[in-house]
Amino acid sequence: MSSQTQYFIELGDVLALRFKCKHCETIVSLPMSAKDKRMEMLGACPNCNEPWLLSCNVSIVPAVAELTAALLKLTAIIQERDKSPDTGVSLMLEVKHDETRATSR
């Protein structure tokens, strides 16, 4: 017999996007609730100035902005639909559970 554990999060449970510099390990958290998200600051680490979010010399900052906007929009749409007793859907993200990290803590 085998078993499998799956991990899901609801879109409304996403509180922030977290960035960790691979060079100096500085962490920047971009709250989903922030009204004015300053995406341009994600171009480089605020501590060591190591370039971030570059792929083939193209910044992926616009994609991060689009992801954030899409998550917020989808969450709002689902929450609005949930107000009606006849409609609605539950949408969750399935996330990977790293068994080795969980047991080493």
N, C-alpha and C positions, 0 to 999 in steps of 0.2 A: 504494500500500500504506500502511496506517496501523497503528499499534500503540497499545496502551493498557497502562498500568501500574496495578495495583491494590495497595492497602496494607491489610493485615489485622493485627490483634493478637489474641492469645488472651486470654481473660478473666483467666487467671493472670498475664498480663504487665501488667495494670493495677496499678500500684504505689500511685498516689495520685490524689486529685482535687485539681486545682490551681485556685486562685482568684486573679485579678489585679484589683485595684481600678482602675476606669477613671478615678478622680479623681487618685490619687497614685501609682499603679502598684505599690503594695505587693503582694507575692505571699504567699499562704498555701497551704501544701500539707497536705492531710489524708491521711495514709498509710492505705491499706487495711488494713495490718497492725495498726494501733492498736487495742488492746482496748477502750479507753474513748474513744469519739469524742464530743467536746463540740460538737455541732452548733449550740448556741445562740450560740456565738461568731461564727457566720457571719452574724449579723444586721447587722453593721456592720464597716467596715474597722478593724482594730486600730490602725492608724496615724493616719488622719485622721477616723475615726468617721463617714465617709460611709455612708449606709444601703446594704446589699447585699441581694441576693436578694429584692427586693420586686417583686411584680407586682400592680398594682391594689390596693396597700396590704395585700396578703396575703403573708405570708412563705412562701417556698418551701423553707425549711429542712426541714420534714417530708418533702418530696419528695426532697431530697438524702439524707436519712437512709434513706429507702426504697430509693433507687437503690443506695446503698452496701451495704445489707443484702442486696438482691436479687443484686448481683454476687457477693458473698461466698458466698451460699447456692448459687447456680448453679455457681460454680467448685467448691465442695466436692462437690456432687452429681456433676458430670462427672468429677472426679478419682476419686471412689469407684467410679463405673461403669467407669472405665478399668482398674481392677484386675482385672476379669473379662475373659478373652480373648474371650468370645462377645458382649459388649455394649460399648457406648461410642459416643461421638460427639465430634467436634471442633467446637467452637463458637468462632467468631471474630467480632470487630467489624471491619467494613470502615470505614476512616478516609479522610478526604479528604486528598489531598496538594496543598498549595498550591505550584504550580510557581514562581510569582513569588517567594515567600519562600525557597524552596530555592536558587534561582539567585542571590539577592542576598546570600547569606552569604559 
